[in-house]
């Protein structure tokens, strides 16, 4: 069973559909017992950093995440709140990843970054069987800077981390559930990951 973490982030319909297409069942929950029973945990990608962190603190979810050894995947804002800090609302985040989340600087490109873009410098099991330069779907105005946990990079006016990994924690700035075949492959790769010792 896959647990989609419920922190009031809104519509998780497309994520649920993508999980089911991968042959897995899921529950949307903020119940710690459900999270303990799940094989994998997904933090969905809708919301505002300060509000999401506040909801997670209020529900006791940050304490659980700090100690879990289950594979955890944060998508978009779900990854950002696992970083150390977000410029969105000057928010102190969970600190799983050392990277800081900064507002994208527009320059010659439109912000928010919406649409398909390439993901490069792929590393690790999340990208098994996925070609360097594959296209994924993005919708965001903030992103983590490249750092020690970076496992892929993307450019939209500037270079940023499009995926992160440390221990059992993974994150994608793009939305795999909206990224067609490549996104479904990435989700299947995540669901193959085992709990760490």
ZIJODA-V893022 format. One record per run of one state. SS is the DSSP state (H for helix, E for strand, C for the rest). FROM is the first residue (numbers start at 1). TO is the last residue. Records with the same first field share a line. If there is no record, write none. Layout:
SS->FROM-TO ; FROM-TO
//
This chain:
C->1-1 ; 6-12 ; 22-25 ; 30-31 ; 38-39 ; 44-48 ; 59-60 ; 68-70 ; 76-76 ; 81-84 ; 87-90 ; 93-99 ; 104-112 ; 121-124 ; 128-133 ; 141-141 ; 145-149 ; 156-158 ; 167-168 ; 173-175 ; 179-179 ; 193-197
E->2-5 ; 26-29 ; 40-43 ; 71-75 ; 85-86 ; 91-92 ; 100-103 ; 113-120 ; 134-140 ; 142-144 ; 150-155 ; 159-166 ; 169-172
H->13-21 ; 32-37 ; 49-58 ; 61-67 ; 77-80 ; 125-127 ; 176-178 ; 180-192
//
